[in-house]
């Protein structure tokens, strides 16, 4: 069975949730599901993911024999050949043979790829942002990372770490990052950092006393909502976060000179409240520098719709392309043997 005539399952493992899509050969969605991610549970990760896949297949009315392949997007460095995951610091997964374990449990060919790179490839292949050949996807969520497609090819880098922009250092004296350094991009501007800064600011305002209203704010979207109501602390944090994200965009633009930079991830779901501070800082760059004005073109930065399922579609895409590539190689091998 090839990816052309079988069901494909895409599984996107994020810092807080795991999303699964079950698609037929035409790309029609047969089932989708979302569940909390088993953060830190390295030894049981494959069991948990397998159970979620089985449940999604049941919802789709599909049995495992009908599935051509499973694509899995996961944070961290991924060895595509072995299906091993390392340096997934936000999940505390290190040297995890995720692909082989999933294949052993499900009996389905499994392809593992970095989640943000998979999402970037899916966005490029689906042409959601026009017929561009070079595209970067910057995900702002529990962590921060970028996936880059250059001239139609997913760029993984010499060590499989291309796009780990979340661990570039903005402020050497900034907060501790899970990677071990201080002041990393994601330690300053990712969702948990955004919430932590606002809570610290509110605690300072009330001298550490309790505040039921503020304590109820547990997510990034609530911080943006508080800023929209005029809360000074939330507004300052939202503005500083926007400046940091604009810095990351400018860095990507200068490094790769892509045609589109797409912003996504859980923090971006605040929509225009998220984009406003980012746009204002990009405008400041353009006003200050002819170089910035040249590379930060008006249509360069696009916001991903919150319901785009970019990670799960990316996992479907990497599975389909890998399986189709194997099929082409197998056919070429048979022709070569026959010719000999």
Backbone torsions as a table, in degrees:
resi	resn	phi	psi	omega
1	UNK	NA	137.9	177.6
2	UNK	-109.5	170.1	178.0
3	UNK	-65.2	-16.8	-179.5
4	UNK	-75.1	-23.0	-175.5
5	UNK	-128.1	20.6	179.4
6	UNK	-133.6	168.9	177.0
7	UNK	-75.3	142.8	175.5
8	UNK	-119.1	135.9	175.6
9	UNK	-111.3	131.1	175.8
10	UNK	-114.1	131.4	-177.3
11	UNK	-126.9	118.6	-179.1
12	UNK	-109.3	113.6	-177.2
13	UNK	-100.7	105.6	179.4
14	UNK	-97.9	-178.6	-178.7
15	UNK	-66.9	-27.2	-178.4
16	UNK	-122.6	-25.9	-178.2
17	UNK	-139.1	156.4	175.7
18	UNK	-117.1	124.2	-179.0
19	UNK	-112.0	138.4	-178.0
20	UNK	-129.0	135.5	172.9
21	UNK	-120.1	138.1	171.6
22	UNK	-115.5	120.5	-174.4
23	UNK	-125.7	146.3	174.8
24	UNK	-85.3	-175.6	-174.9
25	UNK	-63.2	-24.3	180.0
26	UNK	-89.9	-0.1	-179.0
27	UNK	87.2	7.3	176.7
28	UNK	-73.0	132.7	-179.8
29	UNK	-76.8	121.7	178.0
30	UNK	-93.9	-28.3	178.2
31	UNK	-164.1	150.8	172.9
32	UNK	-142.0	147.3	179.8
33	UNK	-149.4	157.1	178.2
34	UNK	-136.8	136.0	179.3
35	UNK	-146.9	158.9	176.5
36	UNK	-61.6	144.2	176.9
37	UNK	-79.1	140.7	178.5
38	UNK	-80.0	73.9	-175.8
39	UNK	-64.9	129.9	174.8
40	UNK	81.2	-10.7	-176.3
41	UNK	-91.9	71.6	-173.9
42	UNK	-60.2	-45.6	-173.4
43	UNK	-68.9	-27.2	-178.7
44	UNK	-105.1	6.3	-175.5
45	UNK	-58.1	-48.1	-177.8
46	UNK	-64.6	-37.8	177.6
47	UNK	-63.0	-43.7	-178.6
48	UNK	-65.0	-46.5	-179.2
49	UNK	-65.6	-41.6	178.6
50	UNK	-58.8	-41.6	179.6
51	UNK	-64.1	-39.4	178.5
52	UNK	-66.2	-40.2	177.8
53	UNK	-64.0	-44.7	178.4
54	UNK	-59.0	-42.0	-179.8
55	UNK	-65.2	-40.8	179.3
56	UNK	-66.5	-39.0	177.4
57	UNK	-64.5	-38.8	177.2
58	UNK	-61.9	-43.7	179.0
59	UNK	-62.3	-33.6	-178.4
60	UNK	-82.2	-10.3	-175.7
61	UNK	69.9	35.6	-176.8
62	UNK	-121.2	137.9	174.5
63	UNK	-98.8	163.6	-173.8
64	UNK	-60.6	-30.1	-179.0
65	UNK	-65.4	-20.8	-179.6
66	UNK	-87.3	-5.7	-174.5
67	UNK	-92.7	121.1	179.0
68	UNK	-76.4	-34.0	-177.5
69	UNK	-170.6	159.1	177.4
70	UNK	-120.1	123.8	173.1
71	UNK	-102.9	135.7	-178.5
72	UNK	-127.5	122.6	173.9
73	UNK	-101.2	128.9	-174.8
74	UNK	-142.2	143.2	177.4
75	UNK	-63.3	158.4	175.0
76	UNK	99.8	-172.3	178.1
77	UNK	-86.5	134.4	-177.6
78	UNK	-122.3	129.2	170.7
79	UNK	-88.7	102.3	-173.9
80	UNK	-62.0	-36.4	-176.8
81	UNK	-67.5	-38.9	-176.6
82	UNK	-98.9	-15.6	-176.4
83	UNK	72.5	26.1	-178.8
84	UNK	-95.9	143.9	178.8
85	UNK	-114.7	130.3	174.1
86	UNK	-134.0	161.9	174.9
87	UNK	57.1	31.3	171.6
88	UNK	-85.1	76.0	-166.8
89	UNK	-66.8	-33.2	-179.1
90	UNK	-73.9	-16.0	176.2
91	UNK	-104.1	-9.7	-174.7
92	UNK	59.9	39.3	175.3
93	UNK	-107.6	123.2	-179.8
94	UNK	-135.4	130.9	-180.0
95	UNK	51.3	54.6	-178.5
96	UNK	-103.4	116.6	178.6
97	UNK	-79.2	66.5	-170.5
98	UNK	-65.1	-45.8	-179.0
99	UNK	-58.7	-54.3	178.9
100	UNK	-59.2	-37.8	179.9
101	UNK	-66.9	-40.3	178.5
102	UNK	-67.5	-40.9	177.7
103	UNK	-61.5	-40.1	-179.3
104	UNK	-65.2	-36.6	-177.2
105	UNK	-81.2	-36.1	-172.8
106	UNK	-103.1	-22.5	-176.2
107	UNK	69.5	27.3	-179.0
108	UNK	-119.8	131.4	174.9
109	UNK	-53.8	127.8	-172.5
110	UNK	-123.1	131.7	178.3
111	UNK	-118.6	123.3	-178.6
112	UNK	-107.8	135.5	179.2
113	UNK	-142.9	154.8	172.4
114	UNK	-55.4	135.9	-171.6
115	UNK	-63.7	-42.8	-176.6
116	UNK	-73.6	-35.2	176.0
117	UNK	-66.2	-40.1	176.3
118	UNK	-60.4	-44.0	179.5
119	UNK	-61.3	-41.9	178.5
120	UNK	-61.0	-43.7	179.7
121	UNK	-63.4	-42.0	178.7
122	UNK	-62.4	-42.2	178.1
123	UNK	-62.3	-40.9	179.7
124	UNK	-65.9	-47.4	-175.8
125	UNK	-68.1	-32.2	-179.1
126	UNK	-85.1	-4.9	176.5
127	UNK	55.2	39.1	-178.4
128	UNK	-68.2	-21.0	-177.9
129	UNK	-123.9	36.3	175.0
130	UNK	94.5	171.8	-177.2
131	UNK	-80.2	60.3	-178.4
132	UNK	-94.5	149.8	178.7
133	UNK	-97.5	-22.2	-179.0
134	UNK	-125.6	129.3	-173.0
135	UNK	-150.4	143.4	172.3
136	UNK	-122.1	138.5	175.0
137	UNK	-113.0	117.9	-179.5
138	UNK	-106.4	111.6	-176.7
139	UNK	-99.2	124.0	179.1
140	UNK	-114.6	103.1	-178.4
141	UNK	-143.8	-128.8	173.6
142	UNK	-61.0	-35.7	172.7
143	UNK	-127.2	-172.9	177.2
144	UNK	-133.2	132.0	176.7
145	UNK	-158.1	164.2	178.7
146	UNK	-128.1	146.9	170.5
147	UNK	-117.1	138.5	-173.8
148	UNK	-128.4	129.7	173.0
149	UNK	-112.8	121.0	-178.8
150	UNK	-116.1	122.7	-178.2
151	UNK	50.1	41.3	176.1
152	UNK	80.9	1.9	-177.1
153	UNK	-116.0	131.2	177.2
154	UNK	-67.1	126.3	-177.7
155	UNK	-94.6	115.2	-178.4
156	UNK	-102.2	-25.0	179.4
157	UNK	91.4	165.8	-176.3
158	UNK	-64.8	-29.2	-177.0
159	UNK	-118.7	15.3	179.9
160	UNK	71.3	23.0	-176.2
161	UNK	-123.4	13.8	179.1
162	UNK	-59.3	134.2	177.0
163	UNK	92.8	0.5	179.7
164	UNK	-77.4	54.4	-175.8
165	UNK	-67.6	-20.2	179.2
166	UNK	-61.3	-19.4	-178.9
167	UNK	-108.2	18.7	166.9
168	UNK	-82.5	142.5	-169.3
169	UNK	-90.6	122.0	176.2
170	UNK	-90.8	-44.1	-174.4
171	UNK	-135.4	102.8	-178.0
172	UNK	-57.2	-22.4	178.5
173	UNK	-100.7	12.3	-176.3
174	UNK	-79.3	-171.1	-176.5
175	UNK	-65.5	156.0	178.6
176	UNK	-65.6	136.2	177.1
177	UNK	-102.5	154.6	179.1
178	UNK	-63.5	-18.5	-179.9
179	UNK	-77.6	-15.2	-179.6
180	UNK	114.8	-25.7	178.1
181	UNK	-84.5	175.2	178.0
182	UNK	-113.9	146.1	172.7
183	UNK	71.7	25.3	177.0
184	UNK	-67.3	157.3	179.6
185	UNK	-49.8	-47.4	-176.4
186	UNK	-75.8	-24.4	175.6
187	UNK	-71.8	-15.4	-179.8
188	UNK	-102.4	-36.3	-167.2
189	UNK	-126.7	-2.9	177.2
190	UNK	-73.5	169.2	-176.4
191	UNK	-53.4	-52.8	180.0
192	UNK	-60.3	-35.1	178.6
193	UNK	-67.4	-40.6	178.6
194	UNK	-58.9	-48.9	-179.3
195	UNK	-65.4	-42.9	-178.9
196	UNK	-61.6	-42.1	-179.3
197	UNK	-64.2	-40.9	-180.0
198	UNK	-66.1	-43.8	180.0
199	UNK	-63.7	-39.1	177.6
200	UNK	-63.5	-40.8	178.8
201	UNK	-64.8	-41.5	178.3
202	UNK	-66.4	-40.4	178.9
203	UNK	-62.0	-38.9	178.6
204	UNK	-65.9	-37.1	179.3
205	UNK	-62.7	-40.1	-175.7
206	UNK	-101.1	14.6	178.4
207	UNK	56.9	37.2	175.0
208	UNK	84.1	-2.1	-179.7
209	UNK	-72.2	164.3	-177.9
210	UNK	-73.1	150.5	175.6
211	UNK	-149.3	102.0	-173.5
212	UNK	-61.3	-37.3	-178.0
213	UNK	-65.3	-48.0	-178.2
214	UNK	-69.7	-36.9	-179.9
215	UNK	-64.5	-21.6	179.7
216	UNK	-72.3	-15.9	-179.5
217	UNK	-77.5	110.8	-175.1
218	UNK	-121.9	-1.4	-177.7
219	UNK	-139.5	166.1	-176.4
220	UNK	-63.7	-39.6	-178.4
221	UNK	-61.8	-35.3	178.0
222	UNK	-67.0	-32.5	176.9
223	UNK	-65.2	-44.9	178.6
224	UNK	-63.8	-36.6	177.6
225	UNK	-64.7	-40.3	178.3
226	UNK	-64.9	-39.1	177.7
227	UNK	-63.0	-38.5	-178.9
228	UNK	-66.4	-26.1	178.9
229	UNK	-84.5	-1.8	176.8
230	UNK	101.5	7.7	178.8
231	UNK	-65.0	121.1	-173.6
232	UNK	-64.6	-42.0	-179.5
233	UNK	-64.1	-49.9	-179.5
234	UNK	-61.3	-40.6	-178.7
235	UNK	-63.9	-41.6	179.3
236	UNK	-65.9	-40.7	179.0
237	UNK	-66.9	-42.1	178.1
238	UNK	-61.3	-42.3	179.3
239	UNK	-65.0	-44.6	-179.7
240	UNK	-66.3	-35.3	176.0
241	UNK	-64.5	-42.4	177.6
242	UNK	-60.5	-39.3	178.4
243	UNK	-65.1	-40.2	179.3
244	UNK	-65.6	-41.9	-180.0
245	UNK	-66.0	-39.5	176.3
246	UNK	-61.3	-38.9	174.9
247	UNK	-58.3	-45.4	179.0
248	UNK	-62.3	-39.7	177.4
249	UNK	-62.1	-46.0	-179.2
250	UNK	-62.8	-39.7	178.0
251	UNK	-61.0	-45.9	178.2
252	UNK	-62.8	-42.5	-179.5
253	UNK	-61.5	-44.7	-179.6
254	UNK	-68.8	-37.7	-176.2
255	UNK	-73.5	-37.9	-170.9
256	UNK	-119.4	-17.3	178.5
257	UNK	50.4	50.6	-177.9
258	UNK	-82.8	166.3	-179.5
259	UNK	-82.0	-27.4	178.8
260	UNK	-140.6	142.0	167.4
261	UNK	-121.5	115.9	-176.4
262	UNK	-101.5	129.4	178.5
263	UNK	-100.2	130.9	178.5
264	UNK	-147.4	-163.7	-176.8
265	UNK	94.7	164.9	-173.2
266	UNK	-57.8	-37.7	-178.7
267	UNK	-65.3	-33.0	-178.3
268	UNK	-69.6	-12.5	-178.5
269	UNK	-66.8	-9.6	174.5
270	UNK	-72.0	-7.1	172.7
271	UNK	68.4	-129.0	-175.1
272	UNK	-64.4	-31.0	175.9
273	UNK	-61.8	-33.7	175.4
274	UNK	-74.3	-45.0	-172.5
275	UNK	-74.5	-31.3	-175.3
276	UNK	-53.4	-55.3	179.1
277	UNK	-62.1	-32.5	178.3
278	UNK	-65.7	-47.3	-179.1
279	UNK	-62.1	-40.3	-179.1
280	UNK	-61.6	-40.5	179.3
281	UNK	-70.7	-37.6	176.1
282	UNK	-62.5	-37.9	176.3
283	UNK	-62.5	-39.1	177.7
284	UNK	-62.7	-41.2	177.1
285	UNK	-60.2	-45.6	-177.8
286	UNK	-62.8	-41.5	-178.9
287	UNK	-67.4	-31.3	-175.4
288	UNK	-86.1	-21.6	-169.8
289	UNK	-142.9	124.5	174.1
290	UNK	-60.2	-33.7	177.3
291	UNK	-62.9	-46.9	178.8
292	UNK	-61.9	-41.8	180.0
293	UNK	-62.9	-32.1	-179.1
294	UNK	-73.0	-39.3	-173.4
295	UNK	-95.2	-27.3	179.7
296	UNK	-92.4	66.8	-177.3
297	UNK	-66.4	155.4	-174.4
298	UNK	-56.0	-33.2	-178.0
299	UNK	-97.8	10.1	-177.3
300	UNK	-65.4	-47.0	-171.8
301	UNK	-99.3	126.5	-179.6
302	UNK	-128.2	146.3	178.2
303	UNK	-96.5	128.9	177.8
304	UNK	-74.4	131.8	175.6
305	UNK	-58.6	142.8	-174.8
306	UNK	-61.8	-25.1	-177.5
307	UNK	-99.6	21.6	-172.8
308	UNK	-75.8	-17.7	-177.8
309	UNK	51.9	41.5	-173.4
310	UNK	-60.3	-39.8	-178.6
311	UNK	-66.4	-45.9	-179.2
312	UNK	-67.7	-41.2	176.3
313	UNK	-64.1	-35.6	176.5
314	UNK	-63.1	-40.8	177.5
315	UNK	-63.8	-39.4	174.4
316	UNK	-60.7	-42.6	-177.5
317	UNK	-64.0	-46.5	-178.1
318	UNK	-66.6	-34.4	177.3
319	UNK	-66.0	-48.0	-178.0
320	UNK	-61.4	-45.7	-177.6
321	UNK	-68.2	-38.3	178.6
322	UNK	-65.3	-44.7	-178.8
323	UNK	-67.8	-40.0	177.3
324	UNK	-66.1	-35.8	176.2
325	UNK	-63.3	-41.0	177.5
326	UNK	-63.8	-38.4	-179.2
327	UNK	-64.9	-44.4	178.7
328	UNK	-62.0	-42.7	179.7
329	UNK	-63.8	-40.2	179.9
330	UNK	-65.3	-41.5	178.5
331	UNK	-65.2	-40.6	178.3
332	UNK	-63.3	-39.6	178.5
333	UNK	-63.4	-40.8	179.4
334	UNK	-67.0	-38.6	177.9
335	UNK	-64.3	-39.1	-178.9
336	UNK	-66.0	-42.3	178.0
337	UNK	-62.8	-43.9	-179.7
338	UNK	-62.9	-38.4	179.8
339	UNK	-66.0	-36.3	-178.1
340	UNK	-68.1	NA	NA
